[in-house]
């Protein structure tokens, strides 16, 4: 054991206990999704936007949206029921390694293929300028680009999950406007939109979104909302003229369903895994709290130190988000695909998210070093919260010093305090 191992070994970790919180479980069962999608798309208020014989692009993003394949198939089926010819366009900005093949592979990983949806997947990184924006930050206007195949379609159905963004606050965060501005923009369009940094994204997203609604053949917006368990909660279809007006209210609704950690603060937050399938930032700072990487975010737990232990398999080595940690494990570090990790950070200007934290040999040392370097707090009564990831916080593990606070907050206590279940190698798995 070297000097770092010796320093870590001096830190005694508290016993931990599992607790459970409860969220609203209202959701749409997967078998009921096609009917719910058709009901929304059939609303009289939408008019009759789909015409026989016309070709319609349906957007699909890179996030792990619940039931994405079922939803996409249902939208495509509805287009066909109106005599239209649907096709799917990956609307992912620079994700999937900023390649057409990578973006197609991402959709396939979510079960979205020509076979599952019944329509072609048309993946390309080629974009075209569809119009000039109004004046934005600094009085500057921008040439707004979107996917060429979508631009040349007879219509675009912009389908996307609406939720609080991980890097900025505004009336439009993750949702339909961003799906147009960033997703359909591919790498080129996303880079233009991001060029002023996240501090200006609350202005850039609607600026680009309005331009796309004005100049591109957008015929429908299709908002997807999820509950705190990551289940499909409800849908709302919108005519293009209503997207800008209606989306802020849908964002507020989505914010009320976040799977928040039920504590205001902690000395150490331990996150078992991060990944692009969990959040655009690997872990959602709306849950795990702001960091130097996401200074414009409010809300979430305030943790003095954060330890991240692993990457999800589904992220395929993309480790955006490690920069928000103070310690990581050697296991995580060895899984990083730097091309996949850096291309997203370069496009979004978010290179702080890919800075390498302290690398520790084991899970135990990663937690111990994080606790040892905390500033302030009570070293005899450390506050540690451990979560699987930022999507799954219904059950979490807390240090025994927080038990009474958990009871006062109405959480269910699932077991007695126990030592950390490290194996002989000092790891949790």
N, C-alpha and C positions, 0 to 999 in steps of 0.2 A: 504493500500500500504506500503511495506517494504522499507528499505533503498535503495535497488537496483532499485525498481520502482521509488523512488523519484529521484535518480540520472539520470535515463533514462528520466523522465518527464522534466528535465531541458534542454534536447536537442530538439531544434526546427528543424524539418525536412523541407527541401525545397520543393517547389512545383515541380511536375514532369510532363513531356510531353512525348508522344509516338512518336518514329521516326521509319523510315523504310529504310532498305538498300536492295540492289538488287544483286542477285547472278545469275550465269549461270543456266538456267532451263533445259538444255539439259538432257533428260532422256528417258528410254525405258518404254512405257506404259505396265502395267501388262499383258494385253491380248497379247502383242507382245513378252513377255519374252520366252515362249517355243520355238518359232521360232529362237530367237536370241541365246538361249542356244544351240540348235541343230546346228545352223550355225557355232558356234565356235567349237563345238566338232567334226564337220565334216571337219574341215580344213585339206587339204592334207598334210600340214607340220607335222601333228600329227602322220601320218602313220596309222596303223590299230591296236591300242593298246587293243581293246576289242574283246574277242573271245567267240564264242557260247558255252553255257554250263558252263561258268566260273562264279564264285561268286565275286562280286565287292562291297567293302565298300565305302560308300559316307560319308564324314565328314560333320557334322553340329556343329557349335559353339554355345556358350551361349549368344552372343551379339544379340541385336535387329536389325538384318540385314533386310533391306527392302525386301519385297517379298520373304522371305526365303522359305516359303512353296512352292511357285510357282516354284522357282529356283530348289529346291531339287526334286520336282516332275518331272520337265523337264529333269534333269540329269538322274533320274531313268528311265524315259521313253526312253531316248536315249540308255541307257545300254540295256534295253529290246529289243529295235529295232535291236540291234546287236546280239541278242540271248543270252545275259548275264542275270544273276540273281542279281539284286541290293539289298543291304540292307543299312540302315542308321546307322552310329555310332556317338553317341554324343562325340564330340572332345572338351572337356570343361575343361581339367585340373581338378582343385578341385572345380569348380563351381557346383551349384545345391546341396549345402550341402555336396559335395564329396560322394554322394550315387548314385547308379544306378537308384533308383526310382526318386531321385531329378533331375537328369539330363534328364530322360525321361519326367518328368513333365515340365521342362523348354522348351523342344522342343514342347510339347503339347501346352504350352502357346503361342508359336509362330505359332501355326496351323500346326505343323509338326507331323504327326501320320501315322500309317500304312494305315489308311483310306485315308488320304489326299495325300500321296505320292505314294500309290499303292505298297509299299514294306515294309518289316519288319523293326522295330526299334529295334536294338540289343544293349541294354544298359548294361554295366558291368564296374566295376572298376578294373577288373583283368588285369594286364599287364605282358608282358614278355620282357626279354632282347633280343634285335634284333642285337646288335653289340656293339663294343667298339669304342668310338670316337677317333679322333686324339688328340694330346696334346692341351689342352686349357690353361686357366689362371693358372699361376704358374707351367706350364709344366705337368699338371695333365690330364689324360684321364678319361673318364666316361663311365660307363655301361649305354647305352641308352635304355629306356623302351618305349613301346607303347601298346595300347589296344590289348589284346590277339585276339579278334575277327577280328580286322583289320589285325593283323600280319598273321593270318591263312587264310585270304581270298586269292583268286587268284590275286586280284589287289585292289589298293586303289586309289580312286579319291579324292584328297585333295582340297575341295572347301572351300573358305573363303574370307571374305572381306579384301581388302588391304587398310590400312590407317595408319597415324602416330600413334605411340604408346603413351600411356599416361604417361609412366614412364621412358623411355630411348630413346636415339637417336642412330641411326646406319643405315646401308644400308638395313637392314631387321628389320622391326618393327612389326606392326600387319599385318598378311598376311599369305601366304602359308607356309613359313618356320616356322613361329611361331605356326601355326595350327598343324604342325607336331611335333615340339619340345615340346610345352606346351600342346596343346589341346589333341593330341593323347597319350601324356604321362600320362594322367589322374593325379590323385593326386600324385602318387609315382614319375612318370617321371617329372611332373611339379616341385615338391619339389627339385629334384636333380638339375634341370636346374636353379632354383632360389637360390640355396644354397649360392652363392657368392654375392647375392644382385643385385639390379638393375644397379649398376655401372658397372657390367660385362655382362649384358644381351646382349649387342651389339655383344659380342664375343660368348656367350653361344648359342644363338638362331641359328646362322648359323652352329656352331659346331655340334649341335644336328641334325639340319635339313639335313646337308650333310650326316651324319651317317645313317639317316633314308632313304634317297634317295638311298644310297649305299646298305643297307642290307634289307630293307623292300620292299614289292611288290608294290611300288608306280608306277602307270601307267599314271597318269595325274595330273596336277595342274589346278585348275579352279579359277582364280582371279575375284573377284566381286568389282567393283568400284561404289561409290555413289557420287552424287552431294551434294552441301551445304544444300539442302532441305531434305537430307536423302532419296532421290529417287535413284533407280537403274540407273546408268549412262552408264555403259558398262561392258562387260565381256572379259576375255582373257584366252583361254585354252592353256596350255603349256605342252610339253613333259617333263618328269622328268629331262632330261639333260639340259633343258633350264631354269628351275625354278630359280636356283641360279643366273644365268646371267641376267635374265629379270626382276626379281622382284624389284630391286632398282629403275628402271625407272618407274615402275608402282606406286611405293611409292611416287616418286616425283610428278607424275600426280595427285595422290589422295590428296597430300598436297595442291595442288593449288585449291582444291575444299572445303577446310575447311570453315565452317560457322563462320568466325572470328568476334569478337566484334570490331566495327570500331573506337575504341579509344585506345590510347596507355596506358592510366593510369586512375585510379579512386581512390577516397578516400575509397569508399565502393562499393563492388560488392554484389548485392543481387540476390541470386539464389532461385527461387521459389521451385524447387524440384531437387533431385538427385536420381539416382537409377542405378542398374546394367544393366537395359535395355537402359539407356542413354549412359553409358560409363563404362568401367571396373573400373574406379575410381569414379564412381557415377556422376562426372562431369568431362569433358575432360579438363585437364590442357593445352592442345594445344589451347583451347579457353579461359578458365578462368585464365590462367597464372600459372607459377610455384609456388610452395609452399615448405615449409620444407619437405613435404611428397614426392615431386617430384623435387628434386634439379637438376636433369639432363635434365629437360625439358627447352627448349627455346621457345620464342614466346608466344602469348596470351597477354591479358591485364595485366598490373601490378597494382594490387589493394592493397591498404594499409591494408584493412580489408575485410573479406568476411563473409556474413551472409547467412545461408541456412535455409529455412523455412519448408521444408517437404520432405518426401520420395514419390516416385511413388508407385502406387499400384502394378505394375508389378515387383518391386524389392523384394516383399514379405519379407520385413523387413531387407534385406541385406543393411547395411548402410555404406559400404566401401566408404570413401571419406569425412566423417564428420571431420576427422582429419585435413583437409585442410581449415576448417572454423574456424572463431574466435567466432562466436555466432550461436546457433541453437535455435529452439523453443521447448517448452515442448511437443507440438503435435508430432514433429519429434521424440524426445527422446522416447516417449511412444510407438512408432511403431517399435523400433529396435528389431530384432531377433538376439540375440548375437551368437548363433551357426552359423547361415548363414553368419553373418558378420565376425566372427573371423576365420572361417576355411579358407577362401580365403586369409585373411591377414597372417595367420600362414604359409600357403603354399608358398606364394610369398615373405615372410619376410617383408611385408609392414605393420607392426603393427602401424606405425605412422598414417596411414590412418584411424585407428579406435579409435584414442584417442578422448575423449569426450571434446568438447569445452564448453564455457560458455552456460548454459541453461537458456533461458529467457521464461517468461510465455506467451508472445504474440509476434506476428509478429512485431508490432510497437516497442516493447522493444528490440527485437533482432537487428533491424536496428538502433535504437537510441544508444544502447551500442556500436555497431560497430563504429558508427560515433564518439561517445564521446571519444573513445580510440585511434582514429587515431593519428599518429605521423606526425607532419608537416602539410602541407596543409593550406588552408585558411578557418577557421571555419565559416566565414561569407559568403563564396562562395563554399560550399561543392560540390564535384563531386561524384554523386551517379549514378550507372548504375544498372538497374534491368532487368534480363532475366528470361524467363520461365524455361529454362534448357539449357545445353550446345549444344543441337542439334537444338534448335529453337531460332535463333538470328536475323531472318529477321526483326521482329518487336521487339523493346526493349523500355524501358522507361528510361529517363535520367533526371537529375535535370536541372532546368531552366537555371542555370549558364552555361550549356554546349550547349545551343541552337545554338549560333553563330558558335561554332566549328562544330556542326552537319551539319549546312548549308554549311560550307566551305568544308566539306568532301563529299558533294553531297547527303546527306541523305534527304529523304522526311519527312517533318514535318507533323504529322497526326492530331495534335490538340493543343490547347492552354495549358499552364501550369495549373495544377490542384493540389489540396491537395491530399495526399495519401488517397485512398478509404477504410480506416479502418472501420470495423463495430463497434458496441457498445462494443464488447469485445476486441477491439484492434487488430483484425486479418483481413487479406485480403480475407479470404474465410471461 
